[in-house]
């Protein structure tokens, strides 16, 4: 099923035969077509640099409708067109009639193309009956462009039959349905089967080089568009027939193409699932045990040998087996600890990195371990803890993990170990996080020896109430922070100050003997990063991994073209490809996890997989697949985690909530849907200098072979790595960023620290640095004895004013009220942030949970909850919205070196309005619904630079889109921001231009001012954009240097592309970005070197950008000039894309 739409019925795979022989099943037809159009195969690269040609699974037997040459049309024009049998001329007439009727229905989205509707109209055109066999023959010729299958009535229903017109539904519709009314599947005969006939295609953007995802706006086809579409499909059918005839003629034993089509059609005649005869034997699937599965090499060979395979594997890298390296401990563990390790984990000796770390802890050092995923890092802190507890039962320890799932995993492992160590069976281990009930927290404080927690709880619960934690903090000897690479950028800065506040309180209680252990699978400069976070010296750095690993295969998977004759045509959905591959691996007993970048994609993937498995009757697999992501209720999370840890689950669809080091039971494969947000998110060490990746490293935890697959999206960043896959492995690892000089963040933590214990500068300088004295003078309250106290504005709970993960987020509760009227039961499904609630819980919309669909019945902003009804629909909804990012008040103005233009800093408002939604099925819009919802406005701070009017005029004269140029320039500057603002993804944001607005045929009423805007993504309390503003001139120069030095033609991840761009960086223009940056910097522009527009293909879109006007100032503001003397210092920094730049810091 690789490359096939999931709703197209699968066909039994035919046995391969020699050239010249027929096939019993028509899906495999003996011809020379595939051999004639074969393309070069990719190569597999082993870790020693040797290359082996991948096996070519193609036989010389072609398949009807299978891989046509991408240059097929050109070849047919060069060769003599074949003579058609009369049968095909008649079939062409039928196809043209079908094409006309389906195109008409598709242009009117409310008409479902059921076979009954289509057949009636076609027969009127042909003036004769239309038979199923004839449609099946057409389907056999174009199998991937036509859907001809049975589905349930709920699959094609747009509205409930029991609805009536209400406000909030579609415009200009006399009898609009009630979008809020739930409906019963049983009453509406949702299980009744209907035969559907339709084309599987997308719409094209007005701009010809971009594919259009129609979920953003409803494309209404004009009569001219419909006519053009009909002509293109007719031509495509004729080319397919020509190729088939030529293929049959060039075979060793020529075949009759008509007979082959008729034979192939047998497998394309749909069978009504509800028409099974009573007593018919139901086929059963033998479940393939994960212990007896085929090797990954055999699984890949089977994929490549599948009839539906279309060379999706464009890159393959093989990592060979790595043997373990053992080293003895300098001081052997006690006999009881040895017994526990043997019985609980079967550990009798230690890997080299484990021994080195444990020995260092024995010597009193702090330790940072940066080795591969599943290399046994937990043993490094578990063994010293056991020894400490044996020596002193009053010892306490704190284990800090970034996710609740990971904490639960490690807590269970430690409890399992303690239960098997004689004398330590009664040691109390507890979880202390946001899910911990209030009535249990006191008992944990008073009796627990080990707590599993996170920095959020230390910040808002433990440190503010340190007086109730004194027993625990006085006795704490070990503090462990796992997945240290997670704490980066703004979050890393907050974490560093929280850790210093904790050390300060413990020291005041007389505890200066805490040893710190940090583990990470992915980190560039481990010692420097640990010093930044913990503020300690005397570190032992362990990076040489002595653990074993099995063979690992890494694949880059590029979805195939829907139509092989269109070299630049649309590709099969990456979601469908990833889900189909995931399902295939499950059927082979390969335990697999599918990673999705965002929550909505995770739910959509789960829904797709459910549909695929249900269609194939694989209930045995369906019950062993679950979705896991942030936002689920505590009860749901614990249940899924328990199933995962016990090995009950065979497949998991997850976001990065499960990415960070969690053991879900010896994974065999990881499928990544789309390139993660940065190369760094993939990186992990796999032995002596070889890089495996964070998500890819999750699989193959022992000597068993494993597989990691990146299924590429159609975004430019994904396609860049499809074309340049070695960059994933060859690029250097980016430095992690912790900016301790950010005074905005430091001030918040000083207010918290002063509340925990008054600050005395001479005592507290080792924790907060020398510059903090000035902040204390300005921001805190000083008493007569020289102690500093929290400012009243931060009272009574200073920690509530410091959001370590960004802006303070209000949560909405998602309630399932389906059973409220029958038994009064209301179930809490999850809690989501208000910003997500805005886009996912609008009334009448569809919300997904565990792949199930729920209708949003009511949203109460006063109660902050959304009430949902479980329903079964085949359509989804996507919001119609816009976001305006507008500077509203200027507080600083800064000169740009050598330029008359200025940079501005001040208050920025971000306003989002959801004004409606689309109902979507199969990438087609079924309905457009208007909503009247209040705008969501939030306030932040940031910087902006107005684009000079001369630059706008030049762009327009050269037919370059101002929106594209501004967007590309913003991302170029944003990509350079880590040099000066110490920013990571999401710390600084910009206004992304989206294609559905910029390329719309209808002129937009929202004209955006021509300016580059950058604002604090985490609210007003991060200070990140202010740091960038202080280095505006250098930042702009570095951005321009990077842009002009990059050798790419239209843009790449090294210059204008950014992984977190909302629009998928589709609205960009590299040349336009250069012109804008040079204009702002007042550098010369040679207009003669800019190509003049071709009048026939010139960019001709409605204007969406207008000249910017001045933003009002808060008061009279002096321009910050840069002409004063500065001293310079150079510093080199590795960027997230792998590049290295030297920044020059200029200090007055």
DRENVEXDREN-222546 format. One line per field, with one value per residue (C-alpha): y, z, x. Coordinates in steps of 0.25 Angstrom, whole numbers. Each point is the difference from the previous one (the first is absolute). Layout:
<sites>
north = Y:...
up = Z:...
east = X:...
</sites>
This chain:
<sites>
north = 0:9:13:-4:8:-7:-1:-8:-15:-8:-11:-13:0:-8:-10:5:-7:0:10:-4:-8:5:2:-6:13:12:10:-6:0:-6:11:8:13:0:-5:11:11:-5:11:-1:-6:7:-5:-5:6:-8:6:-2:8:-12:0:-11:0:-2:-12:3:-6:3:-12:2:-2:13:3:8:14:-2:7:8:8:14:4:-9:11:5:-15:-2:13:-4:-14:-4:0:-15:-4:-2:-12:4:-5:11:11:-4:0:14:4:-6:7:14:-2:-4:11:11:-5:-1:13:7:-7:4:14:0:-5:-4:-11:-13:-8:-13:-10:1:15:-1:-12:7:12:-8:-9:12:5:-14:-4:-14:-7:2:-13:-2:-8:12:9:-10:-1:15:-1:-11:10:12:-7:11:11:-6:-5:-10:-6:-3:9:3:11:7:1:8:8:15:3:-8:-3:4:15:13:14:7:12:-3:-9:2:13:1:-13:0:-13:0:-12:1:-2:-1:-12:-14:-12:-14:-9:-11:9:6:-14:4:-14:-1:-2:10:-2:13:4:12:5:1:14:13:15:8:14:12:0:-12:-4:-3:-11:5:-7:3:-1:15:6:-5:-1:2:-5:9:-6:3:-7:-12:-1:0:-10:-9:1:-3:-13:-4:2:-8:-11:-1:1:-12:-8:4:-5:-13:-3:3:-8:-12:1:0:-13:-12:-7:11:1:5:13:-1:-14:5:11:-9:-10:11:6:-12:5:14:-4:4:-10:5:-3:-1:-10:-12:-13:-5:-12:5:-3:12:1:1:6:-7:10:1:0:11:-11:-7:11:1:8:14:-3:-10:10:11:-10:-4:15:2:-13:5:3:13:4:12:3:8:-4:11:-2:-11:0:-13:0:-13:-8:6:-9:4:5:-4:6:-3:10:5:-4:-11:1:-7:-14:4:10:-10:-9:11:3:-14:-4:13:4:-12:9:-7:9:15:6:9:13:-5:-4:14:8:-9:1:15:2:-9:10:11:6:5:-8:3:-12:2:-13:-7:-3:-12:-2:-3:14:-2:-10:11:8:-12:-8:12:3:-14:1:13:-6:-12:9:10:-3:14:4:6:3:8:-5:10:-4:9:-8:-7:-13:-1:2:-11:-9:2:0:-14:-4:5:-6:-14:1:4:-11:-10:6:-7:11:11:-6:10:13:9:6:10:9:14:8:7:-13:-3:1:11:-9:-9:11:2:-15:0:12:-7:-14:-1:-4:3:9:1:14:11:14:6:-6:4:14:1:-10:-4:13:9:-10:-4:0:-12:-7:2:-15:-4:12:-2:-15:1:-6:-2:8:-6:8:-9:5:12:4:3:12:10:15:7:-12:-4:14:-1:-14:5:10:-10:-9:11:4:-15:0:13:-5:-14:8:8:-13:-5:-9:3:-15:-2:-8:4:-10:3:-9:3:-8:13:11:8:5:-8:7:14:-3:-6:11:10:-8:-4:11:-11:-4:-12:-8:-14:0:-14:-1:-13:-10:-14:-6:-10:3:-8:3:13:4:14:3:13:-2:9:-2:-3:9:-3:1:-5:7:14:1:13:-5:-2:-12:-10:6:-2:-3:-12:-5:0:-6:-11:-3:0:-10:-9:-1:-4:-11:-5:0:12:8:14:14:11:14:12:15:5:-5:2:-9:-10:-2:1:-11:-9:2:-4:-12:-4:1:-8:-11:-1:-1:-12:-6:0:2:-8:12:11:-3:0:14:13:15:7:15:12:4:-13:-2:-6:-13:-2:3:-10:-10:1:1:-13:-7:5:-4:-14:-3:-1:11:-4:15:14:13:11:14:3:-3:-14:5:3:-13:-8:-15:-6:-14:-2:7:-6:12:15:7:15:7:12:6:4:15:-1:-9:1:-7:-12:-1:-11:-6:-15:-5:6:12:-5:8:-6:9:3:-5:-11:-4:-4:-13:-12:1:-13:-9:-2:7:12:10:15:7:15:1:14:10:9:12:6:-4:-15:0:7:-12:-10:6:2:-12:0:13:-6:-8:9:13:4:0:13:7:0:14:5:15:4:14:2:10:-1:-15:2:11:-9:-11:10:4:-15:-2:12:-6:-13:7:14:3:5:4:-4:-14:-3:5:-14:-4:12:6:14:8:-4:11:11:-7:-2:15:3:-10:-6:7:2:0:8:-12:-1:-12:0:-4:-3:12:1:-1:-15:-3:-9:-11:5:-14:3:12:-8:-10:-9:-6:13:8:-4:-9:-1:-14:-5:-13:-9:-8:-11:1:-11:-8:12:-2:-15:-2:14:-4:11:-4:9:-3:10:14:9:14:11:3:-15:1:12:-8:-14:2:10:-4:-9:-5:-14:-3:-13:-8:-14:1:1:12:9:11:13:2:12:9:8:11:4:-15:-2:-13:-7:-10:-11:-11:-12:-3:-7:8:-1:15:9:15:10:14:12:11:11:5:15:3:15:10:9:8:4:1:-1:4:-4:4:-10:2:7:2:11:-11:-3:-13:2:-8:0:-5:-10:-6:-14:-1:-13:-1:-13:4:-13:-14:-10:-14:-8:-14:-6:13:6:11:-5:12:14:5:14:2:12:-2:11:3:-6:11:0:10:-2:8:0:7:5:6:7:-4:13:5:-1:-15:-2:8:-8:-14:4:5:-13:-8:-6:-2:9:-10:-11:9:5:-14:-5:11:-2:-15:4:9:-10:-11:10:3:-10:8:12:-4:-14:-4:-14:-4:8:10:10:0:7:3:-12:3:-11:-4:-1:15:5:-8:1:4:10:12:0:11:-2:8:-3:11:-2:-3:-11:-4:-8:-2:-8:-13:-3:13:13:-7:-6:12:-8:10:11:-7:-1:15:4:-7:4:5:-12:-9:6:-1:-14:-4:7:-7:-14:3:4:-10:-12:-7:-4:6:2:-3:-11:-2:7:13:3:-13:-2:-13:7:9:-1:1:-11:12:-1:15:4:6:0:11:9:-3:5:13:3:-2:8:11:0:0:11:-8:1:-7:-2:-1:-4:-13:-3:-7:7:-7:-8:6:-13:-7:13:-2:6:-1:9:10:-4:9:15:10:0:12:5:-6:10:2:-1:13:7:-10:2:-8:-10:3:-9:10:0:-8:-15:-11:-13:-14:-12:-13:-12:-7:-12:2:-10:-2:-5:12:8:15:9:12:13:5:16:5:15
up = 0:-1:-7:-1:6:13:-4:-13:3:1:-10:2:-5:-12:-1:-9:-13:-12:-11:-10:9:5:14:7:7:-9:9:-5:-15:-8:-9:-2:5:13:-6:-10:10:11:7:7:14:12:8:14:8:11:12:-6:-13:-9:-9:-5:-11:6:-6:-11:3:-13:-9:-15:1:0:7:-6:6:7:-1:-13:-4:4:-14:-6:-7:-7:-4:-6:-8:-5:-4:-10:8:0:-7:10:0:-2:14:6:-8:6:14:-3:-2:13:7:-6:5:14:0:-4:10:12:-3:0:14:5:-3:9:13:5:-11:5:-12:3:-11:-1:-2:-10:-8:-2:-6:-8:-6:-5:-7:-6:-3:5:13:8:6:12:-8:-9:12:5:-13:1:15:-4:-10:9:14:8:-6:2:12:-2:13:10:12:11:-1:11:-8:-11:9:2:9:9:-6:12:-1:-2:-3:11:1:-2:-11:-15:-7:-11:3:2:9:7:9:15:2:15:0:3:-8:3:-10:2:-3:-12:-6:1:-3:-13:-12:-11:-13:-3:-13:0:-4:10:-3:7:-5:-5:5:-9:1:-8:7:13:4:7:12:-1:14:2:-9:-9:-15:-8:-14:-11:-13:-7:11:-1:-15:2:11:-9:-12:9:5:-14:-5:12:-3:-15:4:9:-11:-9:10:2:-14:-3:13:-6:-13:5:9:-3:-3:-4:8:-4:8:0:6:10:4:1:9:8:2:8:12:-1:1:14:9:10:14:5:-11:7:0:14:3:-8:6:6:-3:12:1:7:9:-2:13:1:5:-13:-10:-12:0:-4:-12:-4:3:-9:-11:1:-1:-12:-6:2:-12:5:3:-9:5:12:7:-5:10:9:10:8:14:3:13:11:11:15:7:15:11:15:11:8:13:-3:5:12:-1:2:-11:-9:3:-3:-13:-5:4:-5:-12:-3:2:5:-6:-5:-13:-1:1:12:7:-3:5:13:3:-1:9:10:0:3:-14:-8:-12:-14:-9:-15:-7:-9:3:8:4:15:5:11:7:1:11:5:5:8:6:5:6:7:6:5:7:5:0:2:-14:-9:-15:-11:-14:-10:-14:-11:-2:9:-8:1:15:2:-9:9:13:-3:-4:13:9:-8:4:14:3:-4:8:14:11:-9:-3:8:-6:-4:-14:-4:-12:3:-12:-4:0:15:8:11:11:-3:-1:15:2:-12:6:14:-4:-14:-3:-15:-7:-15:-4:-10:0:0:13:6:-5:5:11:7:1:4:11:4:14:-2:-8:10:4:-14:-5:12:-3:-15:-6:-14:-10:-14:-13:-12:-14:2:-14:2:8:-10:-4:9:7:3:5:10:4:3:10:6:3:6:9:4:3:8:9:2:4:10:6:2:-12:-9:-4:-11:-12:-14:-11:-13:-12:-15:-13:-8:4:-7:11:13:10:-4:0:14:5:-5:6:13:3:5:-3:2:-11:-6:-14:-6:-15:-4:-1:4:-2:-12:-11:-11:-15:-3:-13:-3:-12:-6:-6:-11:-3:-15:-10:-2:-15:-4:-13:7:5:8:4:13:9:8:14:10:10:-8:-3:14:5:-10:3:15:-3:-9:11:11:-9:-1:15:1:12:-5:5:-10:4:-4:1:6:7:-11:-9:11:1:-15:-2:11:-7:-14:6:7:-14:-7:11:0:-15:0:12:9:13:6:-3:2:15:1:-5:8:-2:11:1:9:5:3:14:11:0:-15:1:11:-7:-14:8:7:-13:-7:11:2:-15:-3:-11:-13:-6:6:-8:8:1:7:13:-2:-7:12:4:4:0:-7:0:-11:-12:-13:-9:0:-11:0:-7:-6:3:15:3:0:-3:15:3:-7:5:9:2:-5:4:-3:-8:-8:1:2:3:12:-6:-9:12:7:-7:1:15:0:-10:-8:-13:-2:-10:-1:-11:-3:-9:-7:0:-13:8:-6:13:-2:-14:2:8:-10:-10:10:10:4:7:11:4:-5:6:14:12:4:14:10:5:14:1:15:-4:-3:11:-2:4:11:6:2:6:10:4:3:7:9:4:3:8:1:-9:5:-12:6:3:-12:-11:-2:-5:-7:-6:2:-8:8:11:-10:-2:15:1:-11:2:14:14:9:15:10:2:-15:-3:-12:-1:-10:-6:4:-15:1:13:5:-10:-8:-7:-7:-7:-6:-11:-3:-13:-6:2:11:-6:3:-1:-6:4:-11:5:-7:3:-9:11:9:-4:2:13:4:-3:-5:-3:0:-13:2:3:-11:0:-4:-12:-5:5:-9:-13:4:8:-8:0:-11:-2:1:12:-1:12:-1:-15:4:-5:9:-4:8:5:9:4:13:1:14:5:-9:-5:-13:0:-10:-6:-5:-15:-12:-12:-11:-1:8:2:-1:5:-9:8:-1:9:0:7:2:7:8:8:-2:13:-7:-13:-5:-11:-11:-2:-13:-4:2:3:15:8:10:13:8:3:-10:0:-6:-4:-5:-6:-3:-9:-6:-4:-11:0:-7:-6:-8:-2:-6:7:2:7:4:14:6:15:8:11:9:-4:8:3:8:2:-1:-4:-12:-11:-14:-12:-10:-15:-7:-11:-10:2:-1:-13:-6:4:-7:-13:0:2:13:11:12:9:-5:2:14:4:-5:6:14:0:-4:12:9:-4:4:14:8:-3:9:7:4:-5:-4:-8:6:8:-11:-10:-12:-9:-10:-13:-4:-14:1:2:-8:-13:1:-13:8:6:15:8:10:-5:9:2:-7:12:6:14:11:14:12:-2:15:4:6:10:-8:-5:-12:-11:8:-1:-15:-1:7:-11:-12:-9:2:-1:-13:-6:4:-6:-13:0:2:-11:-10:3:-1:-13:-1:-11:6:15:10:15:0:-4:-1:5:14:5:9:-11:1:-15:-3:-6:-13:-1:-2:-10:2:-10:6:14:-4:-6:13:9:-9:-1:16:1:-11:-8:-15:-9:-15:-6:-13:6:4:-11:-7:1:-11:-3:-3:13:9:14:0:13:8:9:14:5:2:4:16:8:13:13:11:11:14:3:-7:-3:-3:-11:5:-8:-3:-3:14:2:1:4:-8:3:-9:4:-9:1:-7:-6:1:-15:2:-5:8:1:8:6:4:13:1:14:3
east = 0:12:-4:-15:-11:-4:-15:3:-2:13:2:6:15:2:11:11:2:10:-2:-10:-9:-13:-5:-12:-2:-2:7:14:0:11:6:13:-5:7:13:-1:-2:10:8:13:0:5:11:2:12:6:7:14:-3:-2:-12:-9:-10:-14:-7:-9:-13:-7:-2:-1:-15:-7:-13:-12:0:13:13:-1:12:0:4:-10:-8:13:4:-14:1:14:-5:-11:-14:-5:-13:-11:-9:-14:-3:8:-7:-13:7:5:-15:-4:12:-3:-15:4:11:-10:-11:10:7:-14:-3:13:-1:-13:6:-14:-3:6:6:-7:0:-16:1:11:-5:-14:7:10:-11:-7:12:4:-15:4:2:13:5:9:10:2:3:9:8:2:4:10:6:1:0:6:-8:-14:-7:-11:-3:-12:-1:-10:-10:7:12:-7:-9:3:-12:-10:-13:-7:5:-7:6:6:10:14:-1:4:-3:-11:-6:-15:-2:14:2:1:15:-2:-9:5:-5:-1:7:-10:-12:7:4:14:5:-8:10:1:9:8:7:9:14:11:6:3:-2:12:4:-1:15:4:12:-7:-10:-12:-6:-14:-4:3:-10:-11:4:-13:3:-5:-6:14:7:-9:2:15:0:-9:10:12:-6:-4:14:6:-9:4:15:-2:-7:12:10:-7:-1:14:4:-7:6:14:-1:7:-13:-10:-13:-14:-2:-15:1:9:-9:-12:8:5:-14:-4:8:-6:-15:-4:-6:-11:5:-14:-4:7:-8:-3:8:12:13:7:15:9:13:11:7:15:7:11:9:0:-1:8:13:0:8:-11:-11:6:2:-15:-3:8:-6:-14:-8:-4:14:4:15:-4:13:9:11:5:11:4:6:7:-1:9:5:0:12:1:8:1:-4:11:-8:-9:-15:-5:-5:-14:0:7:-12:-10:7:0:-14:-7:8:10:12:12:11:0:2:13:-8:-8:12:7:-12:-2:15:-1:-12:8:11:-10:-1:-12:-2:-6:-3:-2:-2:-9:-15:-2:14:-3:2:-11:10:10:-9:-7:12:6:-14:-1:14:-4:-12:7:10:-11:-15:-3:6:-10:2:-8:-2:-4:-6:-6:-12:-10:0:15:0:-11:9:13:-8:-5:14:6:-12:3:14:-1:-10:11:11:0:-1:-6:-13:-8:7:-12:1:-11:-4:-2:-5:-13:-8:3:-12:0:-3:12:10:3:3:10:7:1:3:6:14:0:-9:-2:-4:3:5:-14:-3:13:-3:-15:-1:13:8:-11:-3:14:-4:-8:10:12:1:1:10:9:2:1:13:-3:-8:-2:-4:-3:-1:8:0:-15:3:5:-3:-10:-4:15:2:-12:5:14:-5:-10:12:8:-12:0:14:-1:-11:7:13:-8:-5:15:-1:12:3:-10:6:-6:-2:-5:-3:-3:0:2:9:11:9:-5:10:-3:-15:0:8:-10:-12:6:10:10:14:8:-7:3:-5:-3:-3:6:-11:3:-13:-4:-9:-6:0:-8:-6:-3:-9:-5:-14:-5:-15:-2:-7:-15:2:13:-1:1:14:-4:-14:-6:5:-7:-3:12:-11:-5:13:5:-13:1:14:-3:-11:8:11:-10:-5:14:1:9:-2:-1:-2:-5:5:-9:5:-13:-12:-10:8:2:-16:-2:11:-7:-13:6:6:-13:-7:11:0:-15:-1:9:-7:12:-7:12:9:-10:-1:16:1:-1:2:8:2:0:-13:-6:-6:8:-8:1:15:3:-8:7:14:-4:-4:13:9:-6:2:-15:1:6:-1:-1:-3:6:5:14:-7:5:13:9:7:-13:1:-13:6:11:-5:3:-3:-2:-8:2:-11:7:13:1:1:16:11:3:-13:5:14:5:13:2:13:14:-3:-12:-12:-14:-12:-8:-13:7:8:-13:0:9:3:7:8:-13:1:-9:-5:-2:-8:-2:-12:2:-11:-1:5:13:8:-4:3:14:4:-6:9:12:-2:15:-2:-8:12:12:-4:6:-8:-6:4:-11:-3:-2:1:3:2:-15:-4:-15:0:10:-9:-11:8:6:-14:-3:14:-2:-14:6:11:5:11:14:9:13:-5:-9:10:5:-14:-5:13:6:-10:-12:3:-4:-13:-2:1:-10:-10:0:-3:12:-1:9:9:3:-9:-8:-15:-10:-7:-15:-4:4:-7:-6:5:12:1:-13:5:12:-5:12:-6:-5:-13:-9:-10:-15:-5:-13:-6:-5:-13:-7:-15:-5:-6:-4:-15:0:8:5:14:10:14:12:8:11:5:5:6:-9:8:-3:-14:-2:4:-6:-13:-8:-15:-4:14:6:10:8:4:7:-4:-15:-8:-8:-10:3:-14:2:12:-1:11:-5:2:12:-6:-4:-12:1:-8:6:-4:4:3:10:3:8:0:11:-1:-1:8:10:10:5:13:0:10:-8:9:15:9:14:6:13:9:5:14:3:-15:-10:-10:-4:-4:-11:-3:-13:-14:-6:-14:-2:-15:-6:-14:-7:-11:-5:4:1:-5:10:0:11:7:-13:-9:-14:-5:4:-6:0:2:-1:11:7:14:11:10:13:11:15:12:9:8:-4:7:-8:3:4:-10:11:2:-15:0:12:-7:-13:8:7:-13:6:-11:2:-6:9:12:-4:-2:13:7:-6:4:14:1:-7:10:11:-6:7:13:-4:-13:3:-13:-5:-13:-12:8:-1:-12:-4:-12:0:-7:-10:-2:-16:1:11:-4:-14:-7:-9:6:2:-6:11:12:12:11:13:9:9:-6:6:-6:1:-7:-1:-6:6:9:11:8:4:-4:6:14:-2:-4:13:8:-9:11:8:-12:-4:14:2:-13:3:14:-6:-10:10:10:-10:1:-14:-9:-14:3:4:1:13:-6:-15:-7:-4:-6:-11:-5:-15:-2:11:8:-7:-2:15:9:15:3:-10:5:14:-6:-7:12:9:-10:-1:15:1:9:1:-10:3:-13:6:4:-15:-7:-11:-14:-5:-13:-7:4:2:-5:-14:-7:-9:8:1:11:0:10:2:-4:7:-4:-4:11:-2:7:11:11:15:6:10:12:11:11:6:13:-2:9:-1:1:-2:-7:-3:-14:-5:-14:-12:1:14:8:10:1:9:-8:7:-5:1:-1:0
</sites>
